[in-house]
Amino acid sequence: MTPEQHLAEVLASYDDSPNDRLAEITRSLVRHLHSFVTEVGLTREEWFRGIEELKRAGQLCTDERQEFVLLSDTLGVSMLVEMINHGDAGGTEPTVFGPFHLEGAPRKEMGESIIVDVMDTDQNLVVTGSVLDLDGNPIEGAELDVWETASNGFYDVQDENQSEMNMRGIFTTGADGRYEIHAVRPIDYTIPDDGPGGDLLFNNGRHNWRPAHFHFVVSAPGYRSVITHLFDSESNYIDSDAVFGVRDSLVVDMASGTCDFDFVLAPEAAAQP
Amino acid sequence: MTPEQHLAEVLASYDDSPNDRLAEITRSLVRHLHSFVTEVGLTREEWFRGIEELKRAGQLCTDERQEFVLLSDTLGVSMLVEMINHGDAGGTEPTVFGPFHLEGAPRKEMGESIIVDVMDTDQNLVVTGSVLDLDGNPIEGAELDVWETASNGFYDVQDENQSEMNMRGIFTTGADGRYEIHAVRPIDYTIPDDGPGGDLLFNNGRHNWRPAHFHFVVSAPGYRSVITHLFDSESNYIDSDAVFGVRDSLVVDMASGTCDFDFVLAPEAAAQP
């Protein structure tokens, strides 16, 4: 039996699946896994090493840590999923969501600070701009859900010395579509390196740094939400983000203590695939 | 940025890898993962479900259970790895190794039984044959490492009521290349179904049965080892093995209480890729 005949037999086993979408996904996964194994001529030892690394990744996962998200991020898969799901409806470019968003961040008045715990290393930054539609008109009632690390490079959920919901907030635009957020200048930080995700980076000569950034989810009724970042143009890692999230259009100058960026939302209708 | 440009950026991050083989494997994995995601238009929700299933698989793993092997088996990947590694040197066809082999099985005299624990349901079977080279000459000093489930469908390692090394043995051929093993007729059995591997089978309308079989690893100095099975031609699942291991050349008639099968080993030199 040839590898091609074997593949045909495996694919045929999904012919009677009662779940069309699952069968479609499984068949495509089977084709690509088989093609990968054949292309590299995977040895038994390499196959088993991969199997054991997958086990190790799973066993490292906790409520706060998801090693498979890390692997997906560092192989560029998460960014690709975001690109495909966002589509090309126009507006602000999307980037990765990341694992550090929290539901239920505090709602803030426009111009309020997201700093709960002041740190010695804080470099204050005021982020301003507008939320606009594709024609440049301001959008009223748009929500900006923003989060970033504290000045020590850790998110609140990673750092027991930080208050809950430090460096998080949800802001809602008025009729002028403007927003103003008082925060700290983000800093470069590393993603976890003590598991299979870190090993795969380091053994391939890659680093585990992400360039300094804010996370944003910007949404408004009738518009397509965008999951995105604002990146600090002076970051040392702006050209080598470990998770491939940087887009030129999202890089801004934060050195002066203020920065200005307009988010542009496409209409909901354009969002449908 | 298009998905193609994104892929190029991810692939380029492995250009300076100090580990050529790892970089080759990683690049191929990246290409196929990205192609899979794009081909099926994977949604964010589907991506996250996959991520969570991988976590669940990892957390189910123990010293006795490897859910990723099960997934690899049921997607036909394990069989493909075995086919590629065995190559087309000739001789007996290979099939999957499976997770139930133990090192250090007891060495047996030719004609000895591998039954340690006699069961009410035992249907005795004598397996005989020769180990031959590609020209049909007997191979002296060939080792046959054989294992099977007891008549209750469980391997010793799965069943606390069985003695260690029940239904296992290593037999060595003499100058005539002949072997004779006293055993029980194997029965159909199910692979574990209480994890992501089972869910992926059942949600796609597949079953989790393996057709009745013996496991064999046959090896001899100067010859390429073969990892294989002998299947019972009367099994209900001979045409739908959950792990795609059946090969016509490995199916034998076990109904009479005896069966005969010649193993054929290719020379070591032909084994090199």
Interface residues (C-beta under 8 A of the other chain):
Chain A: M1 P3 H6 L7 E9 V10 S13 Y14 D16 S17 P18 N19 L22 A23 E24 I25 T26 S28 L29 V30 H32 L33 H34 S35 F36 V37 T38 E39 V40 G41 L42 T43 R44 E46 W47 I51 L54 K55 R56 A57 G58 Q59 L60 C61 Q66 E67 F68 V69 S72 L75 G76 V77 S78 M79 L80 V81 E82 M83 I84 N85 E93 L200 N203 N204 G205 R206 S240 F244 R247 P273
Chain B: M1 P3 H6 L7 E9 V10 S13 Y14 D16 S17 P18 N19 L22 A23 E24 I25 T26 S28 L29 V30 H32 L33 H34 S35 F36 V37 T38 E39 V40 G41 L42 T43 R44 E46 W47 I51 L54 K55 R56 A57 G58 Q59 L60 C61 Q66 E67 F68 V69 S72 L75 G76 V77 S78 M79 L80 V81 E82 M83 I84 N85 E93 L200 N203 N204 G205 R206 S240 F244 R247 P273
